[in-house]
Amino acid sequence: MINNNTIQGQDGYLDKTPIFQFILLSCLFPLWGCAAALNDILITQFKSVFELSNFASALVQSAFYGGYFLIAIPASLVIKKSSYKMAIIIGLSLYIFGCAAFFPASHMATYTMFLAAIFAIAVGLSFLETAANTYSSMLGPKSHATLRLNISQTFYPIGAIAGILLGKYLIFQDGASLEAQMALMSPEQIHVFRLEMLEHTLKPYKYIIFILLAVLALFVFTSYPKCKVQKKSGSQAPSIGQTLKYLSTNTRFKKGIVAQFLYVGMQVAVWSFTIRLALEMSDINERAASNYMIYSFICFFIGKFIANILMTKFSADKVLIAYSAIGMAFLAYISLANDFSAVYVAVGVSVLFGPCWATIYAGTLDTVDNEYTETAGAVIVMAIVGAAVIPAIQGLVADVMGMQMSFLVNFLCFGFVGYYFLGEMKNKETKVEISEQLN
């Protein structure tokens, strides 16, 4: 029994959802959405200021999501040794430290220092995501685990939109595009201009730090249930090595990891290059082009609501198979269209991203036995490293074949996501048939 009269089962799930704790936990999702969206702004800003290739500018995402990959397992160990709440407190503290690192980075004015600050933020976010995704699914009955995580994930685009707006008005400036302005300057003027533009990059992080401090205080003083699997008397929790060995033999789990790797990579890649696509296909400046990212996140938000409704009427697998097929058609159009309509379709494809992460995460976690939950959740979060790889691949393809054709990378990724959900649907149908035969 816990303070709010909810009862925890042996599998760690609660008999009912503590509303305030669930809402506060869900408020973490827009916090990392804001940081991730600011990366899309930084990619565009750094490409012009540091005169980078598309591949080099995509290293912003590599630094960011590489941090997730390296820290997810240590974060799971913290959860195993202490609690989900402690991992969240550590994550918020490290997030604050990473935001503060933008201050020396803006004065040192080197791309490497900015990447280090972005990596530091990612370390904190890795703790937050490793804890919050699994925790959200467990704060209530197991039968509604996927729905709860989808509800929490619905908060994500709110933070993403906030991040884009902060970048649009605090980082991007009025006037011609950065490249157009710098083309008319002398080398000395360019140097001064670059320093001025880099100073703008720290402004959003000032506001984020204050919000993080408030959220950190709320978590410190709010009581949370453990949501830990109850060990049988005399039994020991499996070690990391034992868990990884078990997971390596779980075929459905491994397919889920690959699907999550490609899905996250695809989503981040599309968002990373939407602003660049708009700039290349028109003569607008960065501030105007950032509007298309705002529209993208609105579509993402709408897509989540539509999916939540559809998944009350149809199986999640069928919904995601349909989303994947439509998404592939959209991405093919972006690659082949000859006019600005490609940008609008790049915005529209975000409708189809909405339910993917939460559905893959919850479904993949459900394939493992209860005693492996904490580490399995961390391994799924590690799949976010796809966002460090796929955008870099797309950036390389864009440098060689052009920005539009590079969206075919995402076409292939969505194809595998659809294949994964098709396999999951068939697997569940087979289980139902076997169960009916036995009865």
Buried (B, 14 or more C-beta within 10 A) or exposed (E): EBEBEBEBBEBBBBEEBBEEBBEBBBBBBBBBBBBBBBBBBBBBBBBBBBEBEBBBBBBBBBBBBBBBBBBBBBBBBBBBEEBBBBBBBBBBBBBBBBBBBBBEBBEEBEBEBBBBBBBBBBBBBBBBBBBBBBBBBBBBBBEBBBBBBBBBBBBBBBBBBBBBBBBBEBBBBEEBBBBEBBEEEEEEEBEEBBEEBBEBBBBBBBBBBEBBEEBBEEBEEEEBBBBBBEEEEEEEBBEEEBBBEBBEEBEBBBBBBBBBBBBBBBBBBBBBBBBBBBBBBEEBBBBBBBBBBBBBBBBBBBBBEBBBEBBEEEBBBBBBBBBBBBBBBBBBBBBEBEEEEBBBBBBBBBBBBBBBBBBBBBBBBBBBEBBBBBBBBBBBBBBBBBBBBBBBBBBBBBBEEEBBBBBBBBBEBBBBBBBBBBBBBEBEEEEEEEEEEEE
